[in-house]
Amino acid sequence: MKEGRVSFDPAVLVLEDGTRYSGRAYGARGRTLGEVVFATGMTGYQETLTDPSYAGQIVVMTAPHIGNTGVNDEDTESSRIWVSGFVVRDPSRVVSNFRATGSLDDQLVTEAVVGISGIDTRAVTRRLRDAGSMRGGVFSGADAALDADAQLEIVRAAGQMAGQNLSSQVSTVDGYVVAATTASIGRLAVLDLGVKTSTINYLAERGFDVHVMPQSVSITELLAIDPVAVFYSNGPGDPAASDGHVSLLQEVLKKGLPFFGICFGNQLLGRALGYGTYKLPFGHRGINQPVVDVATGRTEITSHNHGFAVDAPIGVISDSPAGFGRVEVSHVNLNDNVVEGLNALDIPAFSVQYHPEAAAGPHDANYLFDRFRDLVLKSKDSK
């Protein structure tokens, strides 16, 4: 067992509506700003922290005890922690897990992530459920002593998530290849909009030689690897601010290449097909979202992290406004009837809004990687 830190330094979480929550400093000291959102997972906090989709967000964990299993080198989903800030109720004082290589608090300090503990995260969650996700700031160290009005002014001066294109901040600068771990079925072009390690591993296990490409790649550069298919990853930001990625995807669809998109990739497929997107009041985040597969009627418990959604008609087959044929909404959220998946009927393309690659689970939707493999093999056989 490893001992964690115990902090008595003051800290405060300030929301843009003026609501304040006083607690103790957790992780690095200082000031951080971002969109305050809540995540409902009771496990997998290390996956949440290292998921690039959380860039620009201060994450409130609804589970009360965080840090019990510490951190390790196996459960990271990227090369660093991406959350702007971290809010917990009771950080573990003791790290107890045979895989742990350190404490979560130490890792937050090392990576300069400002957090707060010792506040009623239930109250914060209820506030966000009532008022919606909003800008906020965590202030500790010298910044905790700032005047309350000054802290609120700093929060309200921060940028909104709507309208932000964050792909360039999280995408790889240089492309790289992860070889298939079973018999290869061809090269897969993965547009890195904030891709997770688990996604790459699951694709490699399905026989793809995974070519991870920067978000700035051109259609010429993408086609130069002669891909059998294209994949758009998860990622942060507003899909309405990603016109370049939409145009690139439309070129891919015109070429008839099979396509699969996850999360942000689902929103961009929606836009490429001609549908709009909109911001959800407080988004879907956590690992317990019930989603129904419209074709089978099967309900899956799924992992989510998105604040935007596709505006497409549910329960009917519609014509793609962008001219790509018939489209159906394949999956629907049972909590609020939000579109959770798209399936193009006249071209080989589909997507889901949630995370079938969630390493911490649930794994109900992992079959989607097999469905993608089958789609690619069917497309190859038809040529």
C-alpha positions in Angstrom: 0.0 0.0 0.0 1.1 3.5 -0.8 0.2 6.6 1.3 -1.5 9.5 -0.4 -1.4 13.1 0.4 -3.7 14.8 2.9 -4.3 18.4 2.1 -5.7 21.1 4.3 -5.0 24.0 1.8 -8.2 25.9 0.9 -9.6 25.7 -2.6 -12.9 26.9 -4.2 -14.9 25.8 -7.3 -16.7 28.8 -8.9 -19.5 28.4 -11.5 -20.4 31.1 -13.9 -23.8 31.6 -12.3 -22.0 32.7 -9.1 -22.4 29.4 -7.2 -19.4 28.6 -5.0 -18.2 25.4 -3.4 -15.4 25.6 -0.8 -13.1 22.6 -0.2 -9.5 21.5 -0.1 -6.8 21.7 -2.7 -6.2 18.5 -4.6 -3.4 17.9 -7.1 -1.6 21.0 -8.3 -2.1 24.4 -6.8 -3.2 27.4 -8.9 -6.0 28.3 -11.2 -7.8 26.4 -13.9 -10.8 27.2 -16.1 -13.1 25.1 -18.3 -16.5 23.8 -18.9 -17.7 22.0 -15.7 -19.3 18.6 -16.4 -20.0 15.5 -14.3 -19.1 11.9 -15.0 -21.0 9.1 -13.4 -18.5 6.2 -13.6 -17.7 4.5 -10.3 -14.6 3.0 -11.9 -12.1 3.9 -14.6 -11.1 7.4 -13.4 -7.7 7.0 -15.0 -9.3 6.4 -18.4 -11.5 9.5 -17.9 -8.5 11.6 -17.0 -6.5 10.5 -20.0 -9.3 10.6 -22.6 -8.6 13.5 -25.0 -12.3 14.1 -25.3 -12.2 15.8 -21.9 -9.8 18.5 -23.1 -11.1 21.9 -21.9 -13.4 20.5 -19.2 -13.4 20.4 -15.4 -14.7 17.0 -14.5 -16.8 16.4 -11.4 -16.8 12.7 -10.3 -20.2 11.7 -8.9 -18.7 8.6 -7.3 -17.6 9.7 -3.8 -14.3 7.8 -3.4 -11.6 8.4 -6.0 -8.0 7.3 -6.1 -8.3 4.0 -4.3 -6.4 2.0 -6.9 -3.9 4.8 -7.6 -2.4 5.1 -11.1 -0.5 2.7 -13.4 1.1 2.7 -16.8 -1.4 0.2 -18.3 -4.7 2.1 -18.0 -3.8 5.3 -19.7 -5.7 6.1 -22.9 -3.1 8.6 -24.2 0.2 10.2 -23.3 -1.1 12.6 -20.7 -4.0 13.8 -18.5 -6.3 16.0 -20.6 -8.9 17.3 -18.2 -8.6 21.0 -17.3 -9.5 20.3 -13.7 -10.7 17.5 -11.4 -13.3 17.6 -8.7 -13.8 14.8 -6.1 -15.4 14.4 -2.8 -13.2 12.0 -0.9 -9.7 11.3 -2.4 -8.3 8.1 -1.1 -5.6 8.5 1.5 -4.2 5.0 0.7 -3.4 3.5 -2.6 -4.2 -0.2 -2.6 -3.7 -2.2 -5.8 -1.0 -4.5 -6.9 -0.8 -2.8 -10.3 -0.4 0.7 -8.9 2.8 2.6 -9.6 1.8 5.8 -7.7 -0.9 7.8 -6.3 -3.5 9.8 -8.3 -2.8 13.0 -6.3 1.0 12.8 -7.1 0.1 12.3 -10.8 -2.1 15.3 -10.8 0.7 17.4 -9.3 3.2 16.0 -11.8 1.0 16.9 -14.7 0.0 20.3 -13.2 -3.7 19.5 -13.0 -5.5 21.7 -10.5 -8.2 20.0 -8.5 -10.4 20.3 -5.5 -11.7 17.8 -2.9 -13.9 17.8 0.1 -17.0 19.3 -1.5 -20.5 17.9 -1.9 -20.2 16.6 -5.5 -23.9 15.6 -5.3 -24.8 19.3 -4.9 -22.6 20.3 -7.8 -24.1 17.5 -10.0 -27.7 18.6 -9.1 -26.8 22.2 -10.0 -25.4 21.2 -13.4 -28.5 19.0 -14.0 -30.8 22.0 -13.3 -28.8 24.7 -15.0 -26.8 22.7 -17.5 -23.1 22.5 -18.0 -21.4 25.9 -17.5 -18.0 27.6 -17.3 -16.2 27.3 -14.1 -12.9 27.6 -12.3 -11.0 25.9 -9.5 -8.8 28.3 -7.4 -6.2 27.1 -4.9 -2.9 28.2 -3.6 -2.5 32.0 -3.9 -5.5 32.1 -6.3 -7.8 30.8 -3.5 -7.3 34.2 -1.7 -8.6 36.2 -4.6 -11.7 38.3 -4.0 -14.9 36.3 -4.8 -16.0 38.9 -7.4 -12.6 38.7 -9.1 -12.8 34.9 -9.3 -16.2 35.1 -10.8 -15.1 37.7 -13.3 -12.2 35.4 -14.4 -14.6 32.5 -14.9 -17.1 34.6 -17.0 -14.2 35.9 -19.2 -13.3 32.3 -20.2 -14.3 30.9 -23.6 -17.4 28.9 -24.2 -17.2 25.2 -25.4 -19.6 26.0 -28.2 -17.7 27.1 -31.3 -14.4 25.7 -30.2 -12.3 23.5 -32.5 -10.0 21.6 -30.2 -8.8 18.8 -32.5 -5.5 20.4 -33.2 -4.7 20.5 -29.5 -5.2 16.7 -29.0 -4.3 15.2 -32.4 -0.9 13.5 -33.1 1.6 15.8 -34.9 3.2 12.9 -36.8 1.4 9.9 -38.1 2.3 6.4 -36.9 1.3 2.8 -37.6 0.1 0.0 -35.3 0.3 -3.3 -37.0 -2.6 -5.8 -37.0 -2.3 -8.4 -34.3 -4.0 -11.0 -36.4 -4.1 -11.8 -40.1 -4.2 -8.4 -41.8 -7.1 -7.3 -43.9 -5.6 -4.1 -45.0 -4.6 -0.6 -44.0 -7.1 1.5 -42.0 -6.8 5.3 -42.1 -7.6 6.6 -38.6 -8.2 10.4 -38.3 -6.9 11.2 -34.8 -9.3 13.7 -33.3 -8.4 12.6 -29.8 -8.2 8.8 -30.3 -7.8 6.5 -27.4 -5.3 3.7 -27.1 -8.1 1.1 -26.6 -9.6 2.1 -29.9 -6.4 1.5 -31.8 -5.9 -1.9 -30.0 -9.4 -3.1 -30.8 -9.0 -2.2 -34.5 -5.6 -3.9 -34.6 -7.2 -7.0 -33.1 -9.7 -7.1 -36.0 -6.9 -7.4 -38.6 -6.4 -3.7 -39.5 -3.0 -2.2 -40.0 -3.9 1.0 -38.2 -2.4 4.2 -39.7 -3.1 7.0 -37.2 -3.1 10.3 -39.1 -3.0 13.9 -37.9 -6.3 15.8 -37.9 -4.9 18.1 -40.6 -4.4 15.3 -43.2 -5.6 16.0 -46.7 -7.6 13.6 -48.9 -4.6 13.1 -51.1 -2.4 12.2 -48.1 -5.1 9.9 -46.8 -5.6 8.1 -50.1 -1.8 7.7 -50.5 -1.8 4.8 -48.1 -4.4 3.0 -50.2 -6.7 2.3 -47.2 -9.4 -0.3 -47.2 -11.5 1.9 -44.9 -11.5 5.1 -42.9 -12.2 5.7 -39.2 -12.9 9.0 -37.3 -12.2 8.9 -33.6 -13.6 10.5 -30.5 -12.5 14.0 -29.6 -13.3 17.3 -27.9 -14.9 20.4 -29.2 -17.9 21.6 -31.2 -18.6 19.6 -34.4 -20.0 22.8 -36.0 -16.5 24.2 -35.9 -14.9 21.3 -37.8 -15.8 22.1 -41.4 -12.5 20.8 -42.7 -13.1 17.4 -41.2 -16.6 17.3 -42.6 -15.3 18.1 -46.1 -12.7 15.5 -45.9 -15.2 12.9 -44.8 -17.5 13.8 -47.7 -14.6 13.1 -50.1 -14.1 9.7 -48.4 -17.8 8.9 -48.7 -17.8 9.8 -52.4 -14.9 7.4 -53.0 -17.1 4.6 -51.5 -14.6 3.7 -48.8 -16.2 2.0 -45.7 -16.4 4.3 -42.8 -16.9 4.0 -39.0 -17.0 6.9 -36.6 -17.1 7.0 -32.8 -18.4 9.9 -30.6 -17.0 13.0 -32.3 -16.8 10.9 -35.5 -20.6 10.2 -35.2 -21.3 14.0 -35.1 -19.0 14.6 -38.1 -20.7 11.8 -40.1 -24.0 13.4 -39.3 -22.8 16.7 -40.6 -21.2 15.1 -43.7 -24.6 13.5 -44.5 -26.2 16.9 -44.2 -27.7 16.9 -40.8 -27.2 19.5 -38.1 -25.7 19.2 -34.6 -26.7 20.9 -31.3 -25.4 21.3 -27.8 -27.0 19.2 -25.1 -27.9 20.9 -21.8 -25.5 18.9 -19.6 -24.3 16.1 -22.0 -23.8 12.4 -21.5 -20.8 11.3 -19.5 -20.1 8.1 -17.6 -20.5 4.4 -18.0 -24.1 3.7 -17.4 -26.1 5.2 -20.3 -28.9 2.9 -21.7 -29.0 2.8 -25.5 -31.3 0.8 -27.7 -30.2 -0.8 -31.0 -33.3 0.1 -33.1 -32.7 -2.9 -35.5 -32.6 -5.6 -32.8 -34.5 -3.9 -29.9 -31.5 -4.8 -27.7 -30.7 -2.4 -24.9 -27.0 -1.8 -24.2 -25.4 -0.1 -21.2 -22.8 2.1 -22.7 -20.0 4.6 -21.9 -20.4 8.2 -23.0 -18.6 11.5 -23.1 -20.3 14.0 -25.3 -21.8 17.4 -25.0 -23.2 17.7 -28.6 -25.5 15.5 -30.6 -26.8 15.0 -34.1 -30.2 16.4 -35.1 -31.6 13.6 -37.3 -35.1 12.2 -37.5 -35.7 9.2 -35.3 -38.0 6.3 -36.3 -38.0 6.9 -40.0 -35.6 6.5 -42.9 -34.7 9.9 -44.2 -32.8 11.1 -47.3 -29.4 12.5 -46.7 -29.6 16.3 -47.2 -26.1 16.1 -48.7 -27.0 13.5 -51.3 -25.6 10.3 -49.8 -28.9 8.3 -50.0 -31.0 6.9 -47.3 -30.1 7.2 -43.6 -31.5 5.7 -40.5 -30.9 6.5 -36.8 -29.6 3.2 -35.6 -29.3 3.8 -31.8 -31.3 6.0 -29.4 -30.6 7.0 -25.8 -33.4 5.7 -23.6 -33.0 8.5 -21.0 -33.6 11.5 -23.3 -34.3 10.2 -26.8 -31.0 11.6 -28.2 -29.6 10.2 -31.4 -26.8 7.7 -30.5 -26.0 6.2 -33.9 -26.3 6.6 -37.7 -26.4 4.0 -40.4 -26.2 4.9 -44.1 -28.2 2.4 -46.2 -26.8 3.2 -49.6 -23.1 3.7 -48.8 -20.9 1.7 -46.4 -20.9 4.0 -43.5 -22.1 3.9 -39.9 -21.3 5.5 -36.5 -22.2 5.6 -32.9 -22.2 8.4 -30.4 -20.9 6.4 -27.4 -17.7 4.5 -26.7 -17.6 0.8 -27.6 -13.9 0.8 -26.8 -14.4 1.7 -23.1 -11.6 -0.2 -21.4 -13.1 0.2 -17.9 -16.4 -1.1 -19.3 -19.1 -1.7 -20.0 -18.4 -3.9 -23.0 -21.9 -4.4 -24.3 -21.1 -2.5 -27.6 -17.7 -4.0 -28.3 -19.3 -6.0 -31.2 -19.3 -2.8 -33.3 -15.7 -3.4 -34.1 -16.6 -6.8 -35.5 -19.4 -5.1 -37.5 -16.9 -2.7 -39.0 -14.6 -5.6 -39.9 -17.5 -7.4 -41.6 -18.5 -4.2 -43.5 -14.9 -3.9 -44.8 -14.7 -7.5 -45.9 -18.0 -7.3 -47.6 -16.9 -4.2 -49.5 -13.6 -5.9 -50.5 -15.5 -9.0 -51.8 -17.9 -6.8 -53.9 -15.0 -5.3 -55.8 
